[in-house]
């Protein structure tokens, strides 16, 4: 048997043969993929900011994940993260993208086609999700992003592997010669700068568009034909939660990862379905209709017992009674099906709730100003007494009078309740849980609500003792929450307090706790506090 000669391995400090391709270290290769993905995301965001902000690649993918997520996951996210659920989701998508991009960077020198295909795939995924949630035109930002990412990756790889030079005698295996290293780092830095400029440009364009939209609203709102009466002085208790919620503090729960920014000059509202006279209204035509102004408290079905997803404000809008009169609703209609410009969101409202005399409206203003983008500009629905997911559609574009048999709304498809009357609920705001009740102001206080029924009584129990009836603040109306207070005269130390409310129909909120899914949380709010 003949043995083949063994070829000795070159010493670690042996020079590379002239013309050999020198590969950067792992960190540099991974960083190449990350920078290429950054260029893709930045360019995609910039293009989307100029065309359609929701079509930005990260936003499109994140929105698709929201749609695909099971209801328990959505409920858990809202409960755990509150208003931070969407930023956390975007961060998670971005982190997954960075990891994937780093892997592609590691492959770029040895399997270039695989790396290029991976970057291109990211663009295609963004395009597909954008088209699914919008239309064919929404694919454009992601397609441009994919092309930009591929170009960035190839630029860096080719710059570091072209015109190879012999490495210095001290170079270790798989390292770059000094001239190539400098060129590689310069190219990588330039590419990273492009990514930052593109992403920053998208942010700047978005803010300019927002500023322009705000400037266009400077004309203000029409005077209501039916103004709201002043709130009674006694609705607000000293030191308590503001009875009228500041606009910036209003709770917000929706499926939008990016706030829709709509130019009212090109907006219109279509009202059709089972009606005698379909109607399309421009923003100016809507503003020209008779307006009512009303103080109304809104509540989200995702509000946990004692939660903060409840807010109160003064709304201005066209009453639904005027809409019903104009279009002529046909027999058989049992729901008002509303469409939002927010990524295909829909809601179904019982026809009875907009035709029984309550102050249901198509709102255009809040607290004397046009709706902010985050509150549903240019127009949204407000229906007192119903949870928002069945009644208060923001960024309204169409209202269809139809039947439940023909249309199923966004949340109903995800197994939430079809009807959503607001439950009788109450909350302790003072003292905060685990806080100290001062000796000079030993007052337990909070709010209770049962919109469109009103609050008749609030009771507080300390340490499983007898229920004590609290003092109610002045009643602002059945569509508003109501503040209450109780002086505590018990001993010092650690205590437990519970609260329950009774609405004007005589129904008292139950003790048994339920989850928010599928029709709202039930149970008594409980805190612990220390009395001085």
RODO-2510 file (C-alpha; in nm, 4 decimals, decimal comma):
residues 532
     n   res          X          Y          Z
     1     x     0,0000     0,0000     0,0000
     2     x     0,1389     0,3384    -0,1002
     3     x     0,0938     0,6292     0,1427
     4     x     0,0302     0,9777     0,0160
     5     x     0,2746     1,2350     0,1382
     6     x     0,1468     1,4538     0,4194
     7     x     0,1402     1,8211     0,3337
     8     x     0,2512     2,0316     0,6264
     9     x     0,0099     2,3037     0,7452
    10     x     0,1457     2,6535     0,7067
    11     x     0,2627     2,8237     1,0181
    12     x     0,0271     3,0742     1,1728
    13     x     0,2633     3,3569     1,0870
    14     x     0,3211     3,2451     0,7281
    15     x     0,2275     3,5043     0,4675
    16     x    -0,0844     3,4473     0,2544
    17     x    -0,0322     3,3653    -0,1092
    18     x    -0,0666     3,6624    -0,3376
    19     x    -0,4263     3,6940    -0,4671
    20     x    -0,5869     3,5041    -0,1770
    21     x    -0,9213     3,6356    -0,0542
    22     x    -0,8913     3,7536     0,3030
    23     x    -1,2044     3,7304     0,5165
    24     x    -1,2837     3,9634     0,8095
    25     x    -1,3325     3,8250     1,1578
    26     x    -1,6712     3,7041     1,2758
    27     x    -1,7698     4,0263     1,4473
    28     x    -1,6929     4,2324     1,1364
    29     x    -1,8809     3,9907     0,9111
    30     x    -2,1862     3,9886     1,1394
    31     x    -2,1745     4,3683     1,1546
    32     x    -2,1784     4,3779     0,7741
    33     x    -2,5125     4,1976     0,7688
    34     x    -2,6532     4,4215     1,0416
    35     x    -2,5495     4,7379     0,8553
    36     x    -2,6981     4,6077     0,5291
    37     x    -3,0275     4,5359     0,7076
    38     x    -3,0097     4,8832     0,8618
    39     x    -2,9804     5,0365     0,5157
    40     x    -3,2820     4,8328     0,4038
    41     x    -3,4953     4,9375     0,7009
    42     x    -3,3866     5,3026     0,6816
    43     x    -3,4479     5,3348     0,3089
    44     x    -3,7795     5,1511     0,3383
    45     x    -3,8922     5,3808     0,6183
    46     x    -3,7918     5,6898     0,4221
    47     x    -3,9804     5,5774     0,1107
    48     x    -4,2853     5,4849     0,3192
    49     x    -4,2843     5,8236     0,4947
    50     x    -4,3156     5,9844     0,1512
    51     x    -4,5868     5,7486     0,0271
    52     x    -4,7697     5,5459     0,2939
    53     x    -4,6291     5,5356     0,6514
    54     x    -4,8035     5,2065     0,7454
    55     x    -4,6169     5,0398     0,4548
    56     x    -4,2803     5,0871     0,6281
    57     x    -4,1261     4,7349     0,6413
    58     x    -4,1025     4,7037     1,0200
    59     x    -4,4511     4,8491     1,0642
    60     x    -4,6033     4,6206     0,8001
    61     x    -4,4504     4,3074     0,9523
    62     x    -4,5378     4,4124     1,3066
    63     x    -4,8984     4,4855     1,2073
    64     x    -4,9265     4,1438     1,0440
    65     x    -4,8005     3,9849     1,3656
    66     x    -5,0699     4,1703     1,5616
    67     x    -5,3353     4,0314     1,3274
    68     x    -5,1949     3,6800     1,3513
    69     x    -5,1457     3,6758     1,7293
    70     x    -5,4026     3,4716     1,9247
    71     x    -5,6447     3,6666     2,1414
    72     x    -5,4924     3,5498     2,4749
    73     x    -5,1533     3,6812     2,3625
    74     x    -5,2992     4,0210     2,2737
    75     x    -5,4875     4,0434     2,6014
    76     x    -5,1750     3,9487     2,7978
    77     x    -4,9662     4,2086     2,6127
    78     x    -5,2139     4,4880     2,6848
    79     x    -5,2402     4,3858     3,0503
    80     x    -4,8645     4,3523     3,1015
    81     x    -4,7331     4,6383     2,8882
    82     x    -5,0251     4,8812     2,8606
    83     x    -4,9502     5,1591     2,6119
    84     x    -4,5980     5,0208     2,5637
    85     x    -4,7171     4,7017     2,3916
    86     x    -4,6605     4,8382     2,0403
    87     x    -4,3084     4,9798     2,0990
    88     x    -4,2105     4,6485     2,2580
    89     x    -4,3446     4,4597     1,9562
    90     x    -4,1523     4,6818     1,7156
    91     x    -3,8408     4,6307     1,9273
    92     x    -3,8868     4,2538     1,9179
    93     x    -3,9258     4,2542     1,5395
    94     x    -3,6165     4,4732     1,5061
    95     x    -3,4167     4,2417     1,7352
    96     x    -3,5169     3,9346     1,5332
    97     x    -3,4170     4,1202     1,2178
    98     x    -3,0754     4,2060     1,3628
    99     x    -3,0070     3,8440     1,4562
   100     x    -3,1101     3,7210     1,1112
   101     x    -2,9035     3,9923     0,9441
   102     x    -2,5981     3,9024     1,1535
   103     x    -2,6232     3,5412     1,0378
   104     x    -2,6442     3,6578     0,6770
   105     x    -2,3354     3,8696     0,7333
   106     x    -2,1436     3,5665     0,8573
   107     x    -2,2403     3,3821     0,5372
   108     x    -2,1715     3,6683     0,2987
   109     x    -1,8058     3,5788     0,2235
   110     x    -1,8437     3,2025     0,1885
   111     x    -2,2039     3,1777     0,0612
   112     x    -2,2671     3,5122    -0,1012
   113     x    -2,5746     3,4042    -0,2950
   114     x    -2,7390     3,2738     0,0216
   115     x    -2,6747     3,6046     0,1998
   116     x    -2,8053     3,8074    -0,0929
   117     x    -3,1142     3,5874    -0,1152
   118     x    -3,1719     3,6336     0,2592
   119     x    -3,1624     4,0131     0,2390
   120     x    -3,3909     4,0050    -0,0650
   121     x    -3,6269     3,7732     0,1234
   122     x    -3,6628     4,0318     0,3989
   123     x    -3,7807     4,2821     0,1389
   124     x    -4,0262     4,0339    -0,0094
   125     x    -4,1720     3,9493     0,3323
   126     x    -4,2242     4,3192     0,4033
   127     x    -4,3826     4,3689     0,0611
   128     x    -4,6170     4,0729     0,1014
   129     x    -4,7396     4,1838     0,4442
   130     x    -4,7833     4,5438     0,3256
   131     x    -4,9915     4,4296     0,0274
   132     x    -5,1974     4,2001     0,2508
   133     x    -5,2839     4,4857     0,4860
   134     x    -5,3079     4,7615     0,2255
   135     x    -5,2775     4,7310    -0,1519
   136     x    -5,0293     4,6635    -0,4318
   137     x    -4,8800     5,0134    -0,4087
   138     x    -4,7813     4,9475    -0,0450
   139     x    -4,5264     4,6891    -0,1620
   140     x    -4,3031     4,9618    -0,3060
   141     x    -4,1199     5,0692     0,0161
   142     x    -4,0260     4,7103     0,1044
   143     x    -3,9133     4,6282    -0,2491
   144     x    -3,6899     4,9352    -0,2536
   145     x    -3,5675     4,8387     0,0936
   146     x    -3,4733     4,4893    -0,0238
   147     x    -3,2820     4,6264    -0,3228
   148     x    -3,0989     4,8787    -0,1032
   149     x    -3,0044     4,6085     0,1465
   150     x    -2,8655     4,3797    -0,1251
   151     x    -2,6656     4,6668    -0,2766
   152     x    -2,5204     4,7590     0,0637
   153     x    -2,4185     4,4014     0,1384
   154     x    -2,2507     4,3521    -0,1987
   155     x    -2,0728     4,6870    -0,1755
   156     x    -1,9096     4,6023     0,1562
   157     x    -1,8182     4,2451     0,0622
   158     x    -1,6750     4,3359    -0,2769
   159     x    -1,4830     4,6298    -0,1351
   160     x    -1,3064     4,4051     0,1127
   161     x    -1,2362     4,1177    -0,1314
   162     x    -1,1442     4,3102    -0,4452
   163     x    -0,7810     4,3875    -0,5356
   164     x    -0,6398     4,1523    -0,2736
   165     x    -0,2870     4,2209    -0,1568
   166     x    -0,0389     3,9941     0,0166
   167     x    -0,0850     4,0090     0,3888
   168     x     0,2007     4,1231     0,6110
   169     x     0,4116     3,8510     0,7652
   170     x     0,2555     3,9034     1,1067
   171     x    -0,1046     3,8637     0,9932
   172     x    -0,2965     3,5666     1,1273
   173     x    -0,5173     3,3394     0,9204
   174     x    -0,8464     3,4918     0,7948
   175     x    -0,7403     3,8492     0,8727
   176     x    -0,7283     4,1502     0,6459
   177     x    -0,4170     4,3273     0,5386
   178     x    -0,3880     4,6807     0,6719
   179     x    -0,4875     4,8569     0,3468
   180     x    -0,7917     4,6284     0,3002
   181     x    -0,8927     4,6646     0,6641
   182     x    -0,9004     5,0391     0,6321
   183     x    -1,0994     5,0211     0,3114
   184     x    -1,3406     4,7708     0,4638
   185     x    -1,3998     4,9804     0,7746
   186     x    -1,4407     5,2965     0,5669
   187     x    -1,6977     5,1281     0,3432
   188     x    -1,8791     4,9791     0,6420
   189     x    -1,8886     5,3154     0,8167
   190     x    -2,0167     5,4904     0,5044
   191     x    -2,2893     5,2288     0,4655
   192     x    -2,3902     5,2686     0,8304
   193     x    -2,4094     5,6439     0,7757
   194     x    -2,6440     5,5883     0,4804
   195     x    -2,8638     5,3707     0,7025
   196     x    -2,8761     5,6373     0,9739
   197     x    -2,9467     5,9200     0,7294
   198     x    -3,2242     5,7253     0,5569
   199     x    -3,3906     5,6284     0,8843
   200     x    -3,3507     5,9779     1,0259
   201     x    -3,4866     6,1245     0,7035
   202     x    -3,7978     5,9125     0,7403
   203     x    -3,8485     6,0408     1,0939
   204     x    -3,8030     6,4032     0,9816
   205     x    -4,0465     6,3623     0,6923
   206     x    -4,3016     6,2103     0,9289
   207     x    -4,2714     6,5009     1,1708
   208     x    -4,2987     6,7557     0,8917
   209     x    -4,6144     6,5867     0,7683
   210     x    -4,7545     6,5935     1,1222
   211     x    -4,6740     6,9631     1,1599
   212     x    -4,8344     7,0397     0,8247
   213     x    -5,1455     6,8467     0,9201
   214     x    -5,1729     7,0389     1,2469
   215     x    -5,1347     7,3697     1,0625
   216     x    -5,4200     7,2782     0,8294
   217     x    -5,6478     7,2322     1,1310
   218     x    -5,5928     7,5875     1,2472
   219     x    -5,9315     7,6976     1,1170
   220     x    -6,0919     7,5378     1,4211
   221     x    -6,4361     7,3863     1,4603
   222     x    -6,7915     7,5061     1,4034
   223     x    -7,0083     7,6274     1,6903
   224     x    -7,2384     7,3491     1,8106
   225     x    -7,6093     7,3963     1,7549
   226     x    -7,6593     7,2077     2,0814
   227     x    -7,3732     7,3004     2,3187
   228     x    -7,2939     7,1010     2,6318
   229     x    -7,4029     7,2665     2,9560
   230     x    -7,1255     7,3551     3,2014
   231     x    -7,0272     7,0703     3,4300
   232     x    -7,1570     7,1151     3,7847
   233     x    -6,8919     7,2503     4,0180
   234     x    -6,9208     6,9525     4,2506
   235     x    -6,8198     6,6814     4,0014
   236     x    -6,4509     6,7221     4,0914
   237     x    -6,3298     6,6223     4,4383
   238     x    -6,0163     6,7964     4,5744
   239     x    -5,6953     6,6066     4,5065
   240     x    -5,8676     6,3428     4,2951
   241     x    -5,8209     6,2192     3,9390
   242     x    -5,9171     6,4990     3,6934
   243     x    -6,2837     6,4617     3,6071
   244     x    -6,2126     6,5757     3,2498
   245     x    -5,9103     6,3861     3,1237
   246     x    -5,6383     6,5997     2,9601
   247     x    -5,6284     6,5126     2,5896
   248     x    -5,2677     6,3936     2,6045
   249     x    -5,3552     6,1567     2,8913
   250     x    -5,6506     5,9922     2,7197
   251     x    -5,6101     5,6171     2,7116
   252     x    -5,5411     5,4645     2,3728
   253     x    -5,5911     5,1040     2,2625
   254     x    -5,5972     5,0182     1,8910
   255     x    -5,4285     4,7883     1,6423
   256     x    -5,2220     5,0592     1,4748
   257     x    -4,8426     5,0459     1,5105
   258     x    -4,8118     5,3842     1,3433
   259     x    -5,0671     5,6561     1,4021
   260     x    -5,2615     5,7230     1,0810
   261     x    -5,2043     6,0762     0,9544
   262     x    -5,4879     6,1673     0,7227
   263     x    -5,5168     6,4776     0,5083
   264     x    -5,8734     6,5944     0,5576
   265     x    -5,8709     6,7746     0,2213
   266     x    -5,8708     6,4361     0,0460
   267     x    -6,0794     6,2475     0,3015
   268     x    -6,4432     6,1510     0,2692
   269     x    -6,6916     5,9459     0,4672
   270     x    -6,9181     5,7025     0,2822
   271     x    -7,2489     5,6026     0,4426
   272     x    -7,4264     5,3232     0,2592
   273     x    -7,5612     4,9702     0,2877
   274     x    -7,9302     4,9060     0,3527
   275     x    -8,0345     5,2697     0,3146
   276     x    -8,2607     5,4613     0,0788
   277     x    -8,0106     5,7371     0,0030
   278     x    -7,6383     5,6498     0,0200
   279     x    -7,4246     5,9445     0,1178
   280     x    -7,0648     6,0564     0,0757
   281     x    -6,9459     6,3507     0,2849
   282     x    -6,6244     6,5489     0,2571
   283     x    -6,4721     6,6898     0,5732
   284     x    -6,6108     7,0361     0,5023
   285     x    -6,9559     6,8927     0,4334
   286     x    -6,9451     6,7015     0,7609
   287     x    -6,8460     7,0177     0,9486
   288     x    -7,1352     7,2038     0,7880
   289     x    -7,3938     6,9708     0,9421
   290     x    -7,5648     7,0488     1,2750
   291     x    -7,3339     6,9652     1,5662
   292     x    -7,3914     6,8547     1,9238
   293     x    -7,1443     6,8890     2,2096
   294     x    -7,1530     6,6397     2,4970
   295     x    -6,9436     6,5256     2,7948
   296     x    -6,8961     6,1493     2,7655
   297     x    -6,6745     5,8972     2,9441
   298     x    -6,5182     5,6234     2,7299
   299     x    -6,4055     5,2819     2,8543
   300     x    -6,2040     5,0044     2,6899
   301     x    -6,3087     4,6399     2,7188
   302     x    -5,9412     4,5622     2,7961
   303     x    -5,9632     4,7589     3,1205
   304     x    -5,8723     4,5351     3,4139
   305     x    -6,0470     4,5738     3,7497
   306     x    -5,9088     4,9006     3,8863
   307     x    -5,7463     4,9794     3,5512
   308     x    -5,6781     5,3106     3,3811
   309     x    -5,8391     5,2523     3,0400
   310     x    -6,1205     5,4946     3,1112
   311     x    -6,1216     5,8663     3,0221
   312     x    -6,3677     6,1506     3,0012
   313     x    -6,3920     6,4461     2,7642
   314     x    -6,6174     6,6948     2,5853
   315     x    -6,6929     6,5695     2,2348
   316     x    -6,8218     6,7629     1,9342
   317     x    -6,9857     6,5852     1,6441
   318     x    -7,2762     6,5202     1,4109
   319     x    -7,5535     6,3325     1,5927
   320     x    -7,6438     5,9953     1,4469
   321     x    -8,0045     6,1060     1,4435
   322     x    -7,9163     6,3510     1,1637
   323     x    -7,7397     6,0750     0,9693
   324     x    -8,0353     5,8387     1,0058
   325     x    -8,2687     6,1085     0,8812
   326     x    -8,0562     6,1790     0,5741
   327     x    -7,9989     5,8228     0,4547
   328     x    -8,3257     5,6510     0,5498
   329     x    -8,2430     5,3167     0,7121
   330     x    -8,4302     5,0213     0,5653
   331     x    -8,6149     4,7467     0,7516
   332     x    -8,4059     4,4547     0,8718
   333     x    -8,0933     4,6501     0,9660
   334     x    -7,9579     4,5394     1,3027
   335     x    -7,6017     4,6726     1,3030
   336     x    -7,3960     4,9748     1,2067
   337     x    -7,0749     4,8368     1,0567
   338     x    -6,7942     5,0919     1,0620
   339     x    -6,4673     5,0805     0,8668
   340     x    -6,1437     5,2440     0,9791
   341     x    -5,8436     5,3632     0,7819
   342     x    -5,6431     5,1808     1,0477
   343     x    -5,5232     4,8686     0,8632
   344     x    -5,8649     4,7260     0,7818
   345     x    -6,0121     4,7592     1,1315
   346     x    -6,3917     4,7241     1,1561
   347     x    -6,6498     4,7407     1,4354
   348     x    -7,0147     4,6416     1,4671
   349     x    -7,2529     4,8595     1,6687
   350     x    -7,6145     4,7617     1,7456
   351     x    -7,8522     4,9824     1,5465
   352     x    -8,0528     5,0321     1,8641
   353     x    -7,7583     5,2127     2,0278
   354     x    -7,7511     5,4862     1,7614
   355     x    -8,1281     5,5259     1,7288
   356     x    -8,2625     5,5169     2,0867
   357     x    -8,2021     5,8838     2,1644
   358     x    -7,8617     5,8617     2,3328
   359     x    -7,5930     6,1069     2,2191
   360     x    -7,4281     5,8818     1,9614
   361     x    -7,2282     6,0910     1,7140
   362     x    -6,9651     6,1121     1,4446
   363     x    -6,7164     6,3168     1,6413
   364     x    -6,4760     6,5714     1,4946
   365     x    -6,3571     6,7483     1,8098
   366     x    -6,2456     6,6851     2,1671
   367     x    -6,2284     6,9504     2,4391
   368     x    -6,2721     7,2378     2,1954
   369     x    -6,0098     7,1314     1,9388
   370     x    -6,0107     6,9146     1,6260
   371     x    -5,9320     6,5528     1,7021
   372     x    -5,5623     6,4766     1,7347
   373     x    -5,4240     6,2105     1,5016
   374     x    -5,4049     5,9639     1,7893
   375     x    -5,7707     6,0309     1,8787
   376     x    -5,9053     5,9503     1,5324
   377     x    -5,8732     6,2599     1,3115
   378     x    -6,0554     6,3568     1,0956
   379     x    -6,3617     6,1761     1,2380
   380     x    -6,4545     5,8914     1,4694
   381     x    -6,7628     5,7353     1,6202
   382     x    -6,8720     5,7901     1,9806
   383     x    -7,1569     5,5810     2,1248
   384     x    -7,2168     5,6267     2,5003
   385     x    -7,2671     5,3120     2,7044
   386     x    -7,0724     5,0725     2,4822
   387     x    -6,7141     4,9544     2,5054
   388     x    -6,4922     5,1095     2,2416
   389     x    -6,4308     4,7888     2,0457
   390     x    -6,7937     4,7806     1,9298
   391     x    -6,8655     5,1500     1,9037
   392     x    -6,5876     5,4078     1,8919
   393     x    -6,4147     5,3496     1,5574
   394     x    -6,1307     5,5967     1,4950
   395     x    -6,0068     5,7232     1,1573
   396     x    -6,3508     5,6570     1,0158
   397     x    -6,3896     5,6086     0,6390
   398     x    -6,7186     5,4225     0,5907
   399     x    -7,0390     5,3376     0,7756
   400     x    -7,2502     5,0530     0,6418
   401     x    -7,6010     4,9831     0,7687
   402     x    -7,6318     4,6066     0,7468
   403     x    -7,6985     4,2878     0,9467
   404     x    -7,4902     4,0725     1,1772
   405     x    -7,5508     3,7815     0,9413
   406     x    -7,3708     3,9662     0,6600
   407     x    -7,0770     4,1272     0,8416
   408     x    -6,8488     4,0164     1,1254
   409     x    -6,6228     4,2774     1,2836
   410     x    -6,2490     4,2601     1,3526
   411     x    -6,2680     4,1676     1,7213
   412     x    -6,5741     3,9464     1,6833
   413     x    -6,3762     3,7368     1,4344
   414     x    -6,1239     3,6936     1,7155
   415     x    -6,3949     3,5603     1,9505
   416     x    -6,4635     3,8747     2,1522
   417     x    -6,8271     3,9463     2,2325
   418     x    -7,0590     4,0735     1,9606
   419     x    -7,2281     4,3239     2,1929
   420     x    -7,0306     4,5319     2,4388
   421     x    -7,2367     4,7200     2,6992
   422     x    -7,0107     4,8880     2,9554
   423     x    -7,0202     4,7110     3,2912
   424     x    -7,0804     4,8762     3,6269
   425     x    -6,7319     4,9301     3,7653
   426     x    -6,5480     5,1237     4,0358
   427     x    -6,1918     5,2023     4,1329
   428     x    -5,9947     5,3295     4,4342
   429     x    -5,7600     5,6135     4,3349
   430     x    -5,6649     5,7467     4,6811
   431     x    -5,4577     5,6202     4,8419
   432     x    -5,2619     5,4241     4,5841
   433     x    -5,2117     5,0584     4,6644
   434     x    -4,9388     5,0089     4,9314
   435     x    -4,9271     5,3846     4,9934
   436     x    -4,9792     5,5641     5,3250
   437     x    -5,3069     5,7304     5,4197
   438     x    -5,2061     6,0555     5,5932
   439     x    -5,3437     6,1264     5,9373
   440     x    -5,4452     6,4816     5,8455
   441     x    -5,6376     6,3676     5,5325
   442     x    -5,7707     6,0189     5,6030
   443     x    -5,9854     5,9989     5,2898
   444     x    -6,0341     5,6994     5,0645
   445     x    -6,1604     5,8148     4,7221
   446     x    -6,2065     5,7034     4,3661
   447     x    -6,4353     5,6881     4,0637
   448     x    -6,7215     5,4684     3,9483
   449     x    -6,8918     5,4396     3,6112
   450     x    -7,1866     5,2744     3,4401
   451     x    -7,2288     5,4822     3,1252
   452     x    -7,5824     5,5393     3,0023
   453     x    -7,7187     5,4065     3,3321
   454     x    -7,5470     5,6257     3,5893
   455     x    -7,4104     5,5564     3,9382
   456     x    -7,6548     5,5496     4,2314
   457     x    -7,4343     5,4256     4,5154
   458     x    -7,0740     5,3399     4,6019
   459     x    -6,9756     5,1321     4,9061
   460     x    -6,6379     5,0706     5,0680
   461     x    -6,5324     4,7887     5,2983
   462     x    -6,2172     4,7939     5,5102
   463     x    -6,0612     4,4716     5,6443
   464     x    -6,3702     4,2615     5,5611
   465     x    -6,5843     4,4758     5,7906
   466     x    -6,9263     4,6198     5,7166
   467     x    -6,9890     4,7989     5,3898
   468     x    -6,9965     5,1754     5,4345
   469     x    -7,1719     5,4021     5,1869
   470     x    -6,9393     5,6610     5,0386
   471     x    -7,0268     6,0221     4,9669
   472     x    -7,0901     6,0797     4,5965
   473     x    -6,9687     6,3870     4,4123
   474     x    -7,2229     6,5796     4,2076
   475     x    -7,3637     6,3779     3,9184
   476     x    -7,2499     6,5143     3,5805
   477     x    -7,4833     6,2888     3,3807
   478     x    -7,5525     5,9231     3,3098
   479     x    -7,2869     5,9072     3,0368
   480     x    -7,0110     6,0199     3,2734
   481     x    -6,8133     5,8610     3,5534
   482     x    -6,8722     5,9780     3,9106
   483     x    -6,6283     6,0508     4,1887
   484     x    -6,6784     5,9328     4,5481
   485     x    -6,5033     5,9601     4,8867
   486     x    -6,5105     5,8053     5,2344
   487     x    -6,3432     5,9317     5,5530
   488     x    -6,1517     5,6561     5,7263
   489     x    -6,1594     5,6693     6,1081
   490     x    -6,0032     5,3310     6,1848
   491     x    -5,6836     5,2409     6,3686
   492     x    -5,3351     5,2927     6,2360
   493     x    -5,1516     5,0128     6,0589
   494     x    -5,1855     4,8001     5,7469
   495     x    -5,5357     4,7634     5,6056
   496     x    -5,7232     4,6304     5,3032
   497     x    -5,9976     4,8288     5,1274
   498     x    -6,2505     4,7135     4,8661
   499     x    -6,5054     4,9078     4,6648
   500     x    -6,8253     4,8220     4,4791
   501     x    -7,0766     5,0343     4,2893
   502     x    -7,4471     5,0128     4,2223
   503     x    -7,5877     5,1654     3,9044
   504     x    -7,9149     5,3526     3,8618
   505     x    -8,0967     5,0328     3,7599
   506     x    -8,0204     4,8832     4,1033
   507     x    -7,7568     4,6369     3,9768
   508     x    -7,4463     4,6047     4,1965
   509     x    -7,1171     4,4991     4,0461
   510     x    -7,0391     4,1358     4,1349
   511     x    -6,7537     4,0192     4,3561
   512     x    -6,6360     3,7307     4,1386
   513     x    -6,3375     3,8243     3,9218
   514     x    -6,3441     3,7609     3,5480
   515     x    -6,0886     3,8274     3,2770
   516     x    -6,1374     4,1057     3,0241
   517     x    -6,1977     3,8490     2,7488
   518     x    -6,4557     3,8288     2,5974
   519     x    -6,6785     4,1097     2,7294
   520     x    -6,5006     4,2974     3,0072
   521     x    -6,3543     4,2406     3,3546
   522     x    -6,5762     4,2015     3,6617
   523     x    -6,4972     4,2088     4,0317
   524     x    -6,4256     4,4442     4,3195
   525     x    -6,1147     4,6599     4,3186
   526     x    -5,9013     4,5995     4,6255
   527     x    -5,5945     4,7785     4,7643
   528     x    -5,3739     4,7641     5,0709
   529     x    -5,2734     5,0818     5,2519
   530     x    -5,1077     5,1931     5,5715
   531     x    -5,2929     5,4355     5,7978
   532     x    -5,0884     5,6710     6,0135
***
